[in-house]
Amino acid sequence: MDQSLITRMHEYLAAGLAMDVEALDELYDPTFENVRTDEAGQVATLAKEQFMLHFRAVRDQGKRVGDSVDDVRFLATLVHGDQGTVVVHREQHGTPVRYCFVWQRAGGRWTTLLRELSFERDITPLIAAIEAARAATA
């Protein structure tokens, strides 16, 4: 496993756990996309702006995206040119969730997240939260 990718993932997870929206905004590449799918076949693709809208809404409501990252297991890392992929497994509320994060490398270090792909049991709550955040800012 590429330890530099794992280290960068720990930095990313710490920013998310702290609801440090400014740090997250810097970590996501301007072209970032979050693609989520679930067991029902629903797919949601969120651009960086939409994803950040969700994080800001959660933070502004005084909520958090989680209490711990102790459940995170890094299953694999792959380096391909100037990109690196990290495959992650989590248990959220007793439900397995799998993620694939794609990082950009520049100047010899992992700089920004290009993509986050995830498979979850049900993405309906996320879709509803994004729609609520859009409505609140409209």
C-alpha positions, 0 to 999 in steps of 0.5 A: 500500500502506498503510505503517502496516499493513506496519510493523505486520506487520514488528513481528509478524514480528519477534516471531515470529522472536524467539519472543517469546510474550508480545509475540505474545500481546498482538498477537493479539486475544482473538477471534483465529482462525487458519484454515489450509487445504492442497492436500488440502482439510484445514482447521484453525481454531485459536482464540488459545489453541490457536495460543499453545499451539503457539508456547509448545510450540515455544519450550519445546522450544528451537525457532524458527518460522524463521530469517529473514523475508527471503522475505516479500513484501507483495502488497497491503493493504486498509483497510476501516473499522476493519479492515485486511488484508495479503496476504503471500507466503512461500517456506518450504522451497521451497514457496510459502505465502500468508497473509491477515492481518486487523488491528483499528484503534483509536485511529488505529493497528493494534492486534491481529490478528483473523484469519490465513488461510493456504493451504499445501501440507500442514498435517498437521505443524501439526495433529500439533504442535497435538495433541502440545502439547494432549497435553503440557498435559493 
